[in-house]
Amino acid sequence: MNNKINFSRFFTIANIFSLLAVIISILFLFFKGLNFGVDFKGGTLLEIRVENKNIKIQDLRTSLNILELGDVNVKQFGEEGDFLIKFEKNANKNKKFITDLKNNISKKINSAVNFRRVETVGPKVSSELLKQGVTAIILALSAMLFYIWIRFEWQFSLGAIVALLHDVIITLGIFSILSFEVNLSIVAAVLTIVGYSMNDTVVIFDRIRENLLKYSKLKTNEITDVSVNETLSRTVITSLTTLLALFSIFILGGEILKGFSFAMILGVIIGTYSSIYVASPVLNFFKVTQKTLLKDENI
């Protein structure tokens, strides 16, 4: 046996921490909500570069407020002189509208403006995208539940689903707290997090199941410690190599990929934690033993 770290010793503290994190995340999601991007809210997104580097956000916002574009959001984006502008009015790929807007902004701030990106999403399309995004996440969670239910006993399935919900809720909660924009790439990141977290959990569960049949005299928490320690090197190496790639994308990938890479970084860290301190304690709570496994196999 390779029982070096007593993980089960911290199960209670970790569970209290996780419960508080989930409650706080739910409260923020309920009262503050998510900062949905153009993909889900509809409207027009502009990425512009202003030649005059002395132009400030308030100068741009002032020039846009008098153009009757609806709710306008302006923020620094990337290098100095680069800005990201979102507004309610739908440009609908109207070249004349974009040209007039460019001329008006240039005139108001007295500087040449280069439109580097223009994205437009109508309200009907945005509502469909939001619905499809939520549906994709629910279907992914359901598919994982079905797989674990067949692959393992129901206690393992419950532990895996609790861990998955924990990861998704906290990740979205952090996005709500930090007011990070949520778009289709974030939905893709959440789906990837679901798969990554489940993969890590299945590896640990598989070892726990083997050791439950192997060490019949050990308690469930002792079996958990042995199993987590045996798979720890694999978990650490996989997580670290994944994080190295994600931090490279976050730092060097530009503003467009920051949200996606940040969500993935959160998912890897939280997913690794939950596989040990959320999924595994469920088995201890239900006192899963060798007799439980043999009983289920004989049914």
Helices and strands as residue ranges (DSSP letters): G 7-10, H 11-31, E 35-36, H 38-41, E 43-50, H 57-65, E 72-76, E 82-87, H 95-109, E 113-121, H 123-151, H 154-178, E 181-182, H 184-214, H 220-252, G 255-257, H 258-274, I 275-279, H 280-285, H 290-298
